[in-house]
């Protein structure tokens, strides 16, 4: 009798779990966005006989069902903890923990992507810069795997070789090596980006190499919110959060950023505090990633203009450049085609053009237009 009761209880519990979760899945309000993963979720397809017969319904259903499954974030966390602490896996969906940092595997070195980035930069140089008096510079920002991956048994490519290959593809640009000034401590522990308060020496080196004076007098400010970096959300692990420290000065406070996006010009402060109400606090720097931004410095002692081609790492270093230039134009060719800069970017009056990109983007440079 005891065995029979045990079997009945097992069947009942299994049925409750199976049919309970299944019913919840079908009846719950569909979620359109995942705050933890910062992405739109796939929605279940609408039923029609035509889509069933064609096979499209089941294909779309299969793609959407993992995104809409009940308690999805809980199961993601359970999987992450099981992988890390029970099965001792080195990574979970390429996310790993090393030296107190969450990071994502970036391997192998993609020569095709280096070539593609070099072609994009060469196109920009040939079309807009070569007939001007502007000096051209290139600098590669190593991702934090450069400092934590290999020592902890994870695959990592040769970052010096990576920079050398890109530099060889762009002989028109003087290469500025910033890798010796960086370490793992200069990056957020839960995010891919570097900490603004730790890169003053990087900004100093870049400005000095480009012939611009540098003012390293800043005031530190802290946001009163925890920073949940992109790896925190992707990992499913509950680890200590970061904090955002941002640097101000009278000159920075006296400037505004004019963003040219979607055919409109909109002005923001250098640090856009409205962005701190969203999911990604890092977007407070220059109001996030925008196609073209222009910063005018009315307090500049002399006319000096910089054009910076960048990815999201550039958002936090640009404010540190402001006192060195009367005008900075910031361009992100992930959001505007390289051939569409005429009329938006004034290359004729530029003193310097800097291509400043992280290996994260350069090794996946197909995102550049």
C-alpha positions in Angstrom: 0.0 0.0 0.0 2.9 2.4 0.9 4.5 1.8 -2.5 1.1 2.4 -4.3 0.7 5.7 -2.4 4.3 6.7 -3.3 3.6 6.1 -7.0 0.3 8.0 -6.8 1.9 11.0 -5.2 4.7 11.0 -7.8 2.2 10.9 -10.6 0.1 13.7 -9.1 3.1 15.9 -8.5 4.4 15.3 -12.0 1.0 16.0 -13.5 0.6 19.2 -11.5 4.0 20.4 -12.6 3.5 19.4 -16.2 -0.1 20.6 -16.7 0.2 23.5 -14.3 3.2 25.0 -16.1 1.7 24.2 -19.4 -1.6 25.9 -18.6 0.3 28.9 -17.1 2.3 29.1 -20.3 -0.8 29.2 -22.5 -2.9 31.5 -20.3 -0.3 34.0 -18.9 0.1 37.5 -20.4 2.9 37.4 -22.9 6.1 39.2 -21.9 7.4 41.5 -24.6 10.8 42.5 -23.0 13.3 40.8 -20.6 14.7 43.3 -18.1 17.4 40.8 -17.0 18.6 40.2 -20.6 17.9 43.7 -21.9 16.3 42.3 -25.1 12.9 42.0 -26.8 11.3 38.5 -26.3 9.8 36.5 -29.1 6.0 36.4 -29.0 3.9 33.3 -29.6 2.5 33.3 -33.2 -1.2 33.7 -34.0 -2.9 30.5 -35.0 -4.1 30.0 -38.6 -4.6 26.9 -40.7 -2.4 28.3 -43.4 0.6 28.8 -41.0 0.1 25.3 -39.6 0.0 23.6 -43.0 3.1 25.6 -44.2 5.0 24.7 -41.0 5.6 28.3 -40.1 3.4 28.1 -37.0 5.4 25.4 -35.3 8.7 27.0 -36.3 7.7 30.3 -34.7 6.2 28.5 -31.7 9.4 26.6 -31.1 11.4 29.9 -31.3 9.1 31.8 -29.0 8.2 29.2 -26.3 11.6 29.4 -24.4 11.1 33.2 -24.2 7.6 32.9 -22.8 8.0 30.0 -20.5 6.8 30.6 -16.9 9.5 31.4 -14.3 12.0 31.7 -17.0 14.5 33.9 -15.0 14.3 31.5 -12.1 15.2 28.5 -14.3 18.0 30.5 -15.9 19.5 31.2 -12.5 19.1 27.6 -11.4 20.9 26.4 -14.6 23.7 29.0 -14.1 24.3 27.9 -10.4 24.2 24.2 -11.3 26.7 24.8 -14.1 29.0 26.8 -11.9 28.9 25.1 -8.5 27.6 21.5 -9.1 28.9 20.5 -12.5 32.0 22.8 -12.3 31.7 23.9 -15.9 34.1 26.6 -17.0 31.4 28.7 -18.5 27.7 29.0 -18.9 26.7 30.1 -22.5 30.2 31.6 -22.8 29.8 33.6 -19.6 32.4 32.8 -17.0 33.7 34.1 -13.6 37.4 34.8 -13.1 39.2 37.1 -10.6 36.0 38.5 -9.3 34.9 39.5 -12.8 32.0 38.2 -15.0 33.1 38.1 -18.6 32.2 36.5 -21.9 34.6 34.4 -24.0 35.9 36.3 -27.1 37.7 33.7 -29.2 39.1 33.0 -31.7 40.6 36.1 -33.4 38.5 36.7 -36.5 40.8 37.8 -39.4 37.9 38.4 -41.7 36.4 40.9 -39.2 39.8 42.6 -38.8 39.9 43.0 -42.6 36.4 44.3 -42.7 37.1 46.9 -40.0 40.2 47.9 -41.9 38.2 48.3 -45.1 35.7 50.5 -43.4 38.3 52.8 -41.9 40.1 53.0 -45.2 36.9 53.9 -47.0 36.3 56.7 -44.5 39.9 57.9 -44.9 39.8 57.9 -48.7 36.3 59.5 -49.0 36.6 62.2 -46.3 40.0 62.7 -44.8 43.0 62.1 -47.2 42.6 65.5 -48.9 42.4 67.4 -45.6 45.1 68.5 -43.1 43.8 66.3 -40.3 46.1 63.8 -38.7 44.7 60.3 -38.3 45.2 58.0 -35.3 44.1 54.5 -34.4 43.9 52.9 -31.0 42.5 49.5 -30.0 40.9 48.9 -26.6 41.5 45.4 -25.3 38.5 43.8 -23.7 39.0 42.6 -20.1 39.6 39.0 -21.2 43.1 40.3 -22.2 43.9 40.4 -18.5 41.8 37.6 -16.9 41.1 34.8 -19.5 44.4 33.1 -20.1 45.6 33.1 -16.5 42.4 31.4 -15.5 42.4 28.7 -18.1 40.1 30.3 -20.7 40.8 30.6 -24.4 42.2 34.0 -25.4 43.7 35.4 -28.6 47.0 37.4 -28.9 45.9 41.1 -28.4 49.2 42.5 -29.5 48.9 40.5 -32.8 45.3 41.7 -33.1 46.3 45.3 -32.9 49.2 44.8 -35.2 47.0 43.2 -37.9 44.5 46.1 -37.8 47.3 48.7 -37.8 48.8 47.1 -40.9 45.4 47.4 -42.6 45.3 51.1 -41.9 48.8 52.5 -42.7 47.4 56.1 -42.9 46.8 56.1 -39.2 49.4 56.5 -36.4 48.8 53.7 -33.8 48.5 54.7 -30.1 49.1 51.7 -27.8 47.0 52.0 -24.6 47.2 48.4 -23.5 50.1 48.9 -21.2 48.1 51.4 -19.2 45.2 49.0 -18.6 44.5 46.1 -16.2 41.4 44.1 -15.1 40.7 46.6 -12.3 40.0 49.3 -14.9 36.8 47.4 -16.0 33.5 47.0 -14.3 33.2 43.5 -12.7 29.7 42.8 -14.2 30.0 44.7 -17.5 32.2 44.8 -20.6 33.0 48.5 -20.3 35.9 50.4 -18.6 35.4 52.6 -15.6 35.7 56.3 -16.4 37.5 57.2 -13.2 40.2 54.7 -14.1 40.9 55.9 -17.6 42.1 59.5 -17.0 45.7 58.3 -17.9 44.3 56.8 -21.1 42.6 60.1 -22.1 45.9 61.9 -21.2 48.0 59.6 -23.4 45.6 59.9 -26.4 45.3 63.7 -26.2 49.1 64.1 -25.8 49.8 61.8 -28.7 47.4 63.8 -30.8 49.1 67.1 -29.9 46.4 68.4 -27.6 46.9 69.7 -24.0 45.2 67.7 -21.3 43.6 68.9 -18.1 43.3 66.1 -15.5 41.5 68.1 -12.8 38.1 66.4 -12.3 35.6 65.9 -9.5 34.4 62.4 -8.8 30.6 61.8 -8.4 28.8 58.5 -7.7 25.3 57.4 -8.7 23.2 56.3 -5.8 22.1 53.2 -7.8 23.7 49.8 -8.2 25.0 49.1 -11.7 23.9 45.7 -13.0 26.2 45.3 -16.0 25.3 43.3 -19.1 27.1 40.2 -17.9 25.3 40.3 -14.6 22.0 39.9 -16.4 23.3 37.3 -18.9 25.0 35.1 -16.3 21.9 34.4 -14.2 24.2 34.6 -11.1 23.7 36.9 -8.2 27.1 38.5 -7.7 28.1 41.9 -6.2 27.0 44.8 -8.4 29.2 47.7 -9.6 28.8 51.4 -9.0 29.0 54.2 -11.6 31.5 57.0 -10.9 31.5 59.9 -13.3 33.9 62.8 -13.5 32.9 66.4 -13.9 34.5 69.8 -14.1 33.3 73.4 -14.7 34.2 73.0 -18.4 32.2 69.7 -18.7 29.3 71.2 -16.9 29.2 74.1 -19.3 28.9 72.0 -22.4 26.0 70.2 -24.1 25.9 67.3 -26.5 23.9 67.7 -29.7 22.8 64.3 -31.0 22.0 63.9 -34.7 19.8 60.8 -34.9 16.7 59.9 -37.0 17.1 63.1 -38.9 16.7 65.4 -35.8 19.1 67.4 -33.7 18.5 67.0 -29.9 20.6 68.5 -27.2 21.5 66.7 -23.9 23.9 67.4 -21.0 27.2 65.5 -21.2 25.8 63.2 -18.5 22.2 62.4 -19.3 20.6 61.6 -15.9 17.3 60.6 -17.5 19.1 57.5 -18.7 19.7 56.4 -15.1 16.0 55.6 -14.9 16.5 52.9 -17.5 17.9 49.4 -17.4 21.5 50.3 -18.5 23.1 53.1 -16.3 26.1 53.2 -18.6 23.9 55.0 -21.2 24.2 58.2 -19.0 27.5 58.8 -20.7 26.7 61.0 -23.8 23.1 59.7 -23.7 24.2 56.3 -24.9 25.0 55.2 -28.5 24.0 57.7 -31.2 24.9 57.9 -34.8 26.5 61.4 -34.7 27.1 63.7 -31.7 28.7 67.1 -31.5 30.1 68.7 -28.4 31.0 72.4 -28.5 33.3 73.8 -25.7 32.7 77.5 -25.3 35.5 77.7 -22.7 38.2 76.4 -25.1 41.4 78.6 -25.1 42.1 77.8 -28.7 40.3 76.3 -31.7 41.1 72.6 -32.0 38.7 70.0 -33.4 38.6 66.3 -33.0 36.5 63.7 -34.9 36.2 60.4 -33.0 35.0 57.2 -34.6 34.0 54.9 -31.7 31.9 52.2 -30.2 30.2 52.3 -26.7 33.6 52.5 -24.9 34.0 55.9 -26.4 30.9 57.3 -24.5 32.8 57.4 -21.2 36.1 58.7 -22.4 34.8 61.5 -24.6 33.9 63.8 -21.6 37.6 63.6 -20.5 38.6 65.0 -23.9 36.3 68.1 -23.7 38.8 70.5 -22.1 41.3 69.7 -24.8 39.1 70.7 -27.8 36.8 73.4 -28.9 34.7 70.9 -30.8 34.4 67.1 -30.7 32.4 65.2 -33.3 31.6 61.6 -32.2 30.6 59.1 -34.9 29.2 55.6 -34.4 29.1 53.8 -37.8 27.0 51.0 -36.3 24.1 53.5 -36.6 24.9 55.4 -39.7 26.4 54.3 -43.0 30.0 55.2 -43.6 29.0 56.8 -46.9 26.3 59.0 -45.4 28.5 61.4 -43.3 28.6 64.3 -45.8 26.9 67.3 -44.3 26.8 65.8 -40.8 30.6 65.7 -40.1 32.9 68.6 -40.9 36.2 66.9 -41.9 37.8 70.0 -43.4 38.3 71.8 -40.1 39.4 68.8 -38.1 42.8 68.8 -36.5 42.7 65.1 -35.6 40.7 62.0 -36.5 40.8 59.1 -34.0 39.5 55.6 -34.6 39.0 54.2 -31.1 37.4 50.8 -30.9 37.3 47.8 -28.6 38.3 44.3 -29.6 34.7 43.3 -28.7 33.4 45.2 -31.7 36.5 44.8 -34.0 36.3 41.1 -33.7 32.7 41.3 -34.7 32.9 44.3 -37.0 30.1 43.3 -39.3 28.0 45.6 -37.2 29.8 48.6 -38.9 27.9 50.0 -41.8 
